[in-house]
């Protein structure tokens, strides 16, 4: 998508300029001559000296297949964004003509070379000044003699040899889009939730995510099932969880050295306090459980032990419920980091080779052992800090720094300001 239509014209002009010196037409019998390829109208081009080749953008039409009426219909019927946030799809029509004072040969030779170049480039690609890539198809359009006569009569120039080319589809950059709607924050699923079984049961993991967005507004989002990072707190929701005789919390997952770990020390509330939940607090540093929080990944937890007293004691083991562990991103210095050549984000659980770093939807590449170049990031050996360099030509704005490790995305914490 582009902001400026003239970049399409300039790209087409450069195609002819670059092909002109090496055109197959030039031989000893047909010596090369200079030509000025211009985007000016034919009448303005005649004011120049020597041979002139005019590639004049004389008409713009809305693309029927992808026009804004189509987008508006989509927006109204499918609940899409308003039309001003959709790109404007255009077809550009160029009048190609040549002029050489006193030489019809030079005029027709210039047209021959230009039409050969456009025939060999049915798809034209280019880049806008901000680095945005674009692509159009270039086709020779059939126009009637009457239509071309009316076109030339609209100018002060006499009718000349000409051809019409169509460049499509050109998408004009719209207004910046609205932020995406938040994902569902709460999904409750229960089977006979009011029926007591007499044996402890787990239904899931619940967490309230709190962070500050640019502008200083505090946001709270409820997660079910929960994703938690080192140092974070999560609630295990169930029934008959209070008053048991003994109780252990078992973590199952792909951390080094074992497939299960007794992490009962993570339970921070008295087991008899509330019958419907247990509070779990992960260690502040990433390591081997239970001393450290596990590396980011997808895990399950369960409770097991005994319930009852005396001879009526009964062993129990709850079903396992999912618990995702993410890397911890520190909000220090945020929520918006001021514009800078590079940025350092601290936290824990960063795993080189198994992570993604994004600025909104722009994914950065890992730099490996080298210092990060524009569009890259690097992680320190301890996995507690990453340094990123925004890509060159990043548009002015505020971008959320998103960190994913093992496919698990960390809580929102930091944004950077691009100048």
C-alpha atoms as one frame of an Amber mdcrd trajectory, in Angstrom:
protein
   0.000   0.000   0.000   1.194   3.517  -0.773   0.541   7.114   0.237   1.823
   8.795  -2.950   0.696   7.849  -6.480   3.780   9.468  -8.002   5.954   6.574
  -6.764   4.180   4.317  -9.286   4.853   6.794 -12.095   8.502   7.170 -11.082
   8.953   3.385 -10.991   7.540   3.002 -14.522   9.804   5.821 -15.761  12.854
   4.130 -14.248  12.013   0.889 -16.094  12.313   2.716 -19.428  15.350   4.767
 -18.362  17.296   1.666 -17.270  16.407  -0.325 -20.414  17.054   2.499 -22.910
  20.910   2.270 -23.220  20.848  -1.501 -23.890  17.714  -1.734 -26.037  17.999
  -4.352 -28.838  16.941  -1.647 -31.301  20.343   0.014 -31.199  22.660  -1.191
 -33.977  25.191   0.417 -36.322  22.327   1.085 -38.714  20.169   2.518 -35.911
  22.342   4.720 -33.671  21.176   5.505 -30.168  19.748   8.913 -29.353  18.857
  10.521 -26.028  15.294  10.678 -24.780  13.715  12.450 -21.816  11.184  10.161
 -20.102   8.745  12.365 -18.206   5.492  12.090 -16.314   4.329  15.457 -17.656
   1.368  15.762 -20.010   2.068  15.531 -23.775   1.628  19.271 -24.295   4.049
  20.069 -21.443   6.550  17.496 -22.736   6.743  19.289 -26.100   8.323  22.281
 -24.403  11.448  20.175 -23.719  14.481  19.835 -25.945  15.147  16.713 -28.020
  13.079  13.537 -28.021  10.400  13.345 -25.334   8.564  10.251 -24.063   5.502
  11.170 -21.989   4.037   8.686 -19.482   1.109  10.781 -18.303  -1.299   9.671
 -15.568  -4.465  11.021 -17.142  -7.226   9.077 -15.383  -7.917   7.236 -12.097
 -10.776   4.836 -11.521 -11.916   2.789  -8.541 -11.175  -0.913  -8.887 -14.554
  -2.619  -9.196 -13.515  -5.848  -7.521 -11.908  -4.277  -4.480 -13.414  -0.798
  -4.372 -14.511   1.037  -1.275 -18.170   0.222  -2.014 -17.216  -3.431  -1.607
 -15.400  -2.640   1.623 -18.353  -0.608   2.887 -20.714  -3.503   2.196 -18.372
  -5.823   4.034 -18.124  -3.423   6.946 -21.884  -3.079   7.323 -22.903  -6.684
   6.698 -20.023  -8.529   8.361 -19.338  -6.208  11.261 -15.978  -5.087   9.827
 -14.206  -1.783  10.512 -15.540   1.470   8.998 -14.617   2.247   5.398 -12.028
   4.894   6.366  -9.913   2.124   7.880  -9.951   0.077   4.658  -7.518   0.737
   1.776  -8.747   2.629  -1.304  -8.328   0.355  -4.362  -7.532   2.259  -7.596
  -6.769   1.594 -11.281  -4.302   4.074 -12.816  -4.501   4.862 -16.548  -1.376
   6.182 -18.275  -1.173   7.793 -21.727   2.134   6.857 -23.371   3.167   9.137
 -26.244   6.351  10.402 -27.879   7.425  13.672 -29.490  10.535  14.584 -31.426
  10.659  17.830 -33.371  10.926  16.975 -37.080  11.581  13.235 -36.589   8.749
  10.727 -36.738  11.442   8.005 -36.697  12.673   8.984 -33.232   9.084   9.183
 -31.981   8.229   5.699 -33.188  11.533   4.226 -31.987  10.945   5.665 -28.513
   7.452   4.153 -28.467   8.870   0.806 -29.641  11.343   0.606 -26.784   8.873
   1.734 -24.106   6.174  -0.716 -25.207   8.698  -3.564 -25.308   9.793  -2.733
 -21.741   6.205  -2.677 -20.445   5.418  -5.929 -22.293   8.359  -7.621 -20.541
   7.251  -6.337 -17.125   3.580  -7.323 -16.684   4.080  -7.190 -12.907   5.846
  -4.139 -11.496   7.100  -4.056  -7.920   8.421  -1.135  -5.947   8.846   0.387
  -2.511   7.459   3.576  -0.989   9.817   6.002   0.813   8.792   4.466   4.151
   9.882   1.017   2.940   6.390  -0.347   2.279   6.461  -2.866  -0.586   3.819
  -2.672  -3.330   2.960  -4.498  -6.531   0.802  -3.690  -9.584  -0.035  -5.404
 -12.854   0.622  -3.450 -16.068  -1.606  -4.092 -19.092  -2.029  -2.454 -22.498
  -5.596  -1.192 -22.692  -7.689  -1.052 -25.872  -9.229   2.364 -26.443 -11.398
   3.390 -29.378 -10.271   6.056 -31.832 -13.160   8.290 -30.747 -12.157   8.044
 -27.075  -8.509   8.838 -27.806  -9.558  11.733 -30.072 -11.614  13.258 -27.276
  -8.676  12.834 -24.921  -6.278  14.667 -27.233  -8.855  17.365 -27.947  -8.872
  18.119 -24.206  -5.281  19.308 -24.575  -3.726  22.009 -26.765  -1.584  19.390
 -28.536  -2.415  17.810 -31.868  -3.222  14.099 -31.966  -0.065  11.948 -31.796
   0.806   8.270 -31.758  -0.162   7.005 -28.271  -1.087   3.966 -26.179  -2.954
   3.551 -22.890  -1.640   1.384 -20.037  -3.508   0.344 -16.896  -1.658  -0.129
 -13.572  -3.715  -2.013 -10.988  -4.483  -2.526  -8.204  -2.996   0.447  -6.348
  -4.024   0.495  -2.674  -3.986   3.884  -0.966  -2.957   3.590   2.690  -5.991
   4.173   4.954  -6.221   5.720   8.384  -4.429   3.698  11.078  -6.693   0.853
  12.070  -8.560   0.616  15.307  -6.928  -1.587  17.943  -8.249  -5.140  17.933
 -11.044  -5.959  20.314  -9.844  -7.664  23.492 -10.039 -11.408  23.576 -12.692
 -12.985  25.802 -11.500 -12.538  29.357 -13.683 -15.083  31.124 -15.006 -18.451
  29.952 -16.785 -20.487  32.623 -17.392 -24.187  32.142 -18.738 -26.299  34.972
 -20.528 -29.640  35.339 -22.961 -29.743  38.264 -20.946 -27.058  40.071 -23.226
 -27.035  43.088 -22.918 -30.734  43.846 -20.388 -31.613  46.551 -18.587 -34.921
  45.976 -16.828 -35.137  49.323 -13.482 -35.508  47.509 -11.373 -32.516  46.415
 -11.702 -31.672  42.721  -9.898 -29.157  40.483 -11.709 -27.379  37.641  -9.027
 -25.035  36.336  -6.516 -22.274  36.933  -7.676 -18.655  37.257  -5.678 -15.435
  37.222  -6.237 -11.681  37.122  -3.757  -9.902  34.834  -3.033  -6.291  35.737
  -0.957  -3.907  33.602  -0.771  -0.232  32.603  -1.289   0.875  28.997   0.128
   4.008  27.301  -1.650   6.977  28.793  -1.504   5.562  32.313  -4.780   3.600
  32.397  -4.677   0.479  34.575  -6.208  -2.608  32.932  -7.360  -5.834  34.588
  -8.061  -8.942  32.516  -9.237 -12.308  33.851  -7.593 -15.447  32.436  -9.233
 -18.868  32.497  -7.214 -21.008  31.874  -4.339 -19.031  33.279  -0.914 -18.114
  31.950   1.537 -17.145  34.695   5.206 -16.110  34.797   7.919 -16.367  37.428
   6.898 -14.399  40.534   3.223 -14.462  39.503   0.193 -15.649  41.441  -2.510
 -18.001  40.183  -5.642 -19.505  41.769  -6.591 -23.163  41.453 -10.390 -23.325
  41.352 -12.276 -26.430  42.534 -14.501 -27.956  45.199 -13.866 -29.406  48.672
 -10.309 -28.044  48.750 -10.406 -26.998  52.430 -10.127 -29.154  55.519  -8.164
 -32.034  53.983  -5.701 -33.919  56.179  -2.697 -33.687  53.838  -2.366 -32.027
  50.474   0.399 -31.875  47.851   0.654 -29.834  44.662   2.242 -31.761  41.787
   3.549 -30.039  38.649   3.850 -32.101  35.470   5.674 -30.841  32.399   8.740
 -30.733  30.164  11.239 -29.081  32.514  14.811 -30.462  32.738  15.528 -33.457
  34.976  12.049 -34.781  35.665   8.479 -35.055  34.436   6.925 -34.327  37.842
   7.838 -32.164  40.793   6.319 -31.668  44.233   5.773 -27.913  44.403   3.617
 -27.850  47.536   5.745 -24.964  48.815   4.104 -22.790  46.164   0.764 -23.007
  48.034   0.608 -19.764  50.023  -2.844 -19.915  51.645  -3.955 -22.195  54.523
  -5.575 -25.297  53.045  -8.633 -24.837  55.247  -9.185 -21.150  54.331 -11.470
 -21.478  51.295 -13.049 -24.685  50.030 -13.178 -23.534  46.387  -9.638 -22.334
  45.711  -5.939 -22.633  46.506  -3.485 -19.784  45.923  -0.229 -20.645  44.130
   2.781 -18.295  44.072   5.623 -19.099  41.631   9.257 -18.361  42.610  10.662
 -15.090  41.316  13.491 -16.668  39.301  13.429 -19.266  36.535  15.101 -22.550
  37.423  14.329 -26.140  38.380  11.121 -26.555  40.438  10.365 -26.250  43.253
  13.206 -23.793  43.970  12.673 -21.977  40.675   9.801 -21.345  38.332   9.825
 -23.704  35.320  11.003 -22.510  31.923   8.143 -21.247  29.760   5.926 -23.991
  28.354   2.639 -25.832  28.798   2.247 -27.720  32.095  -0.425 -29.336  34.221
  -0.947 -29.300  37.988  -2.919 -31.545  40.340  -3.594 -31.901  44.031  -3.253
 -35.184  45.884  -3.243 -36.337  49.532  -5.742 -37.603  52.077  -9.016 -36.363
  53.424 -11.011 -37.348  56.503  -9.831 -38.309  59.988  -8.863 -41.491  61.801
  -9.972 -44.689  60.176 -12.102 -42.748  57.693  -9.131 -41.180  55.946  -9.338
 -41.540  52.146  -6.618 -40.879  49.597  -7.521 -38.535  46.760  -5.963 -37.343
  43.535  -7.598 -34.611  41.477  -7.657 -34.391  37.729  -4.811 -32.418  36.152
  -5.630 -28.917  34.943  -3.566 -26.958  32.377  -1.207 -24.193  33.454   0.859
 -22.234  30.913   4.074 -20.584  32.058   5.345 -17.505  30.165   8.507 -15.465
  30.339   8.357 -12.611  32.844   8.761  -9.125  31.338   9.600  -6.360  33.798
   7.611  -3.132  33.347  10.585  -1.087  34.559  10.850   2.228  32.721   7.411
   1.830  31.125   4.829   1.530  30.076   6.203   3.579  27.139   9.951   3.565
  26.520  11.147   6.818  24.909  12.503   6.765  21.360  16.052   5.376  21.206
  18.329   3.523  18.756  17.946   0.309  20.785  15.980  -0.950  23.782  16.769
  -3.355  26.624  13.967  -5.370  28.222  14.628  -7.210  31.485  12.826 -10.202
  32.915  13.360 -13.929  33.294  12.682 -17.040  31.255  13.969 -15.734  27.890
  15.085 -18.779  25.881  17.110 -18.071  22.706  16.058 -20.314  19.854  12.573
 -20.874  21.237  11.154 -17.373  21.317   9.679 -14.581  19.235   9.944 -10.838
  19.744   7.409  -8.635  17.962   6.597  -4.932  17.744   2.809  -5.190  17.449
   2.699  -7.548  14.409   6.252  -6.868  13.129   8.444  -9.856  14.002  12.127
  -9.211  14.743  14.858 -11.671  13.754  17.270 -13.263  16.271  20.766 -11.795
  16.046  22.564 -14.843  17.443  25.900 -14.024  19.075  26.325 -10.757  17.200
  25.020  -7.389  18.312  21.509  -6.865  16.951  21.157  -4.916  13.705  17.983
  -3.019  12.743  15.062  -5.426  12.887  16.874  -7.880  15.217  17.073  -8.818
  18.907  19.592 -10.607  21.136  19.235 -12.376  24.513  21.879 -12.458  27.243
  23.227 -15.893  28.350  21.296 -15.794  31.647  17.973 -15.347  29.839  17.186
 -12.286  31.933  17.491  -9.480  29.365  16.965  -8.928  25.660  18.161  -6.067
  23.488  16.188  -5.101  20.394  16.723  -2.650  17.555  13.601  -1.474  15.673
  13.576  -2.072  11.910  14.710   0.770   9.679  11.920   3.011   8.455   9.532
   2.135  11.272   6.596   4.520  11.084   6.105   7.015  13.895   3.889   5.618
  16.624   3.666   3.490  19.754   4.359  -0.243  19.457   3.767  -2.953  22.057
   6.838  -5.099  22.746   5.498  -8.656  22.612   7.542 -11.623  23.854   6.632
 -15.243  23.176   8.642 -18.171  24.523   7.687 -21.750  23.619   4.595 -20.284
  21.967   3.378 -18.686  25.236   2.993 -14.901  25.129   3.980 -12.817  28.133
   1.657 -10.301  29.769   1.617  -6.811  28.197   4.167  -4.647  29.999   6.105
  -2.328  27.685   5.601  -0.218  24.581   8.212   1.742  22.628   7.797   5.127
  20.990   9.132   5.280  17.420   9.998   8.766  16.248
